[in-house]
Amino acid sequence: MTQPPNDALELTVDSLETSALTKAQLAEMLFEQIGLNKRESKDMVDAFFDLISAQLIAGDDVKLSGFGNFQMRVKAPRPGRNPRTGELIPIAARRVVTFHASQKLKDQLQDDAPSAP
């Protein structure tokens, strides 16, 4: 199977059944558009996300050029409130992942945004 030149590679998501892009759909796109077999495609997608997860768990940032940065940060414990009863409930410290879009991604989002009438 011949591969298109890198500048012509375009992953289309228009035909997806749901509004969310899944790992299975990513693997299918690799199979259809790059020419990897289905097992290789699934393994590549799994390895990519496993690597990102491992880096974040280790406390390292993940920077994807032209897309954005994932960072793990620790949120301090704080008091919370049960919205139904109003009862005070302590919220424990926890680790969360944050994502910050790159300027390039932000610009692409603005370029593709529908213009106001």
PEPE-V717426 format. One record per pair of residues at least 4 apart in sequence whose ideal C-beta (glycine too) atoms are under 6 Angstrom apart, sorted by the first residue. I is the first residue (numbers start at 0). J is the second residue. If there is no record, write none. Layout:
i=I j=J
i=I j=J
//
This chain:
i=0 j=34
i=2 j=34
i=3 j=7
i=3 j=8
i=10 j=28
i=12 j=20
i=20 j=24
i=22 j=44
i=25 j=44
i=26 j=40
i=26 j=41
i=26 j=44
i=28 j=32
i=29 j=33
i=29 j=35
i=29 j=40
i=30 j=35
i=30 j=37
i=30 j=40
i=35 j=39
i=35 j=40
i=45 j=49
i=51 j=61
i=54 j=59
i=54 j=61
i=55 j=71
i=55 j=96
i=58 j=71
i=60 j=68
i=60 j=70
i=61 j=69
i=62 j=68
i=65 j=101
i=65 j=103
i=66 j=101
i=66 j=104
i=67 j=98
i=67 j=99
i=67 j=100
i=67 j=101
i=67 j=104
i=68 j=99
i=69 j=96
i=69 j=98
i=70 j=97
i=71 j=94
i=71 j=96
i=73 j=94
i=74 j=93
i=74 j=95
i=75 j=92
i=76 j=91
i=76 j=92
i=77 j=90
i=78 j=87
i=79 j=88
i=79 j=90
i=80 j=87
i=81 j=86
i=81 j=88
i=100 j=104
i=100 j=105
//
